[in-house]
Amino acid sequence: MLEIAKIHTISNMIMMLLPHRDLFFRTQIYTTDEIFYSPKTPFEIIKELIISHNYSTYEGRRKAIVAKWKLYQNTPIPIDHRRFICAIPTHSPHTWDCTWLFYKNIAYIEKDANNRAIVYFCNGDSTTLSISAYQMKLQWRKAGNLLAQMMLEDFHNDF
């Protein structure tokens, strides 16, 4: 079992939070080195990461992103934009089957024979998702654009 303090310290290495059907463990946490299990849902882990990194809630963070950048559906959630840690949902975060991918660790995305997304990670691992490659690429680009805009805001505010 993984404590939230441990999750906070490995957040730079998290590639994916995958829902897991088990009596006790509800999430598989894929990092660049290994797989951990947690009794919390992926959404609960995202909420705790946001609080521990940003001193904000998921709801507040999402509301700010929607208000400023008009990203209404499946909103990417920057956890630490200066380190390019941004959680990307594959579905609505409130659905059980929502997988969260982390922008920093995605190398590229391709489609399989059924047009599903194959996500290749920077460490050489890959996974096939139940959403289309087109939709996953849109989500990935949306997250990258959001991170770039946040970094530009930081740059302009430093002067």
Summary of the structure (lengths in Angstrom):
residues: 159
radius of gyration: 15.1
end to end distance: 44.6
largest distance: 52.8
contacts: 479
relative contact order: 0.14
helix: 42%
strand: 29%
